[in-house]
Amino acid sequence: MCGAGCLHLHWVVALLKRGDTRNKFGVKGDGCTDCLASYFCFPCTVAQMDTEIKDRVKAAHHEAKQPDGYSQAQNGMVYGQQPLQQPPHQPQQGYHDGAPKS
């Protein structure tokens, strides 16, 4: 690796790894964009690959914990606020306009 770095060819290693990562996880793209990204923005390429791999491993680990036959919804469960149900208003018996009924 030192030889590639000293000759400023480290982007070739990133190019090859980026292509492997893209193919392994089915990420859209092609060799041309891999080449351009690896050459012109090596740190960005490495960061993208690192994030992609970590996210995919985390997702695979999470899916493995799900019970058979069940899968978690992408956005989780969403509950709407239940309306507060109050009994219909009933006036107190025996009173009308504040005066007791007889």
N, C-alpha and C positions, 0 to 999 in steps of 0.2 A: 504494500500500500504506500510505503514511503516513496518508492520509485515513481508511482503514478502521481503522487502529490508534488514531488519535486519537479516533475516534468509537466505539471499542470494538466494532468490527464485524469484527475480525480473525478471529473464529471462523467467519464466513460463508465466508471464503476457505478455511479449513481444512475446513469442511463440504463445499464443492464438490470440493476436491482429494481428500478422503477417499473420497467417492463415486466419483470417477474411478478412483482406485487400486483400490478394492474391485471395481469392474466390470471393470477391465483384467485383474486377476489372479484373478478368480473367488472372492474372499473372501466368506464368508457375512456377512450383515448386511442392514440396511435404512437408509433415510433417517432414520428416527426415532432409531436408535442413533447414527448419524453426527452428527445434530444435537445430541443430548445430550452426547456425548463432546466434540465440538468446542466447545460453549458452556461446559460445566462444567470441562473439563480440557484446555484448549488445548495446554499443553506435552506432555501424555501423547499426544494425538492426533498431534502432529507427530512425536514420537519413534516411535510405532507405525508411521506411514507410512514414515518413514526406514528403520526396521529391515526392514519388509516389502519395500520396494523393493530394498534392498541384498541381502537373502536371495534374492529371486527372480532378480536379475541374476547373483548368484554361482552359483546353481543352473543357470541357463541357460548361463552361460559354462563350467561344469564339464561339462554334458551335451554341449556342442559339441565338447569335446576327446575324447569317447569315440569309438572306432573304429566304423565302420558295422556294424550288426548286433549290437552288444554294448551292454549297459548295466550299470552298476555296481549291485550289490545295495544296498538301503537301509542295512543294518546291516553291510555289508562281509562279508568271508569269515571264517568261524569254524572253526577247526581244533580238534578234540578232541585231548587228549593221547594219544599212542600208547602202549599198554602196552609196557613193556620186556620183550622176549622173551629168556629165558635158556634155554640148552640144559638138558635134564633132568639132574639131579644123578647123576653116575656116580662110584662109589667108585674110588679109585686101585687099580690092579691090583697084586698082589704084597704087599699089606699088609692085615692083619686085626687090629683092636684094637691098632694100633701096632707089632705084631711082624711082621717080614718072613715071607712065605710061602716055603716051599721047594719 
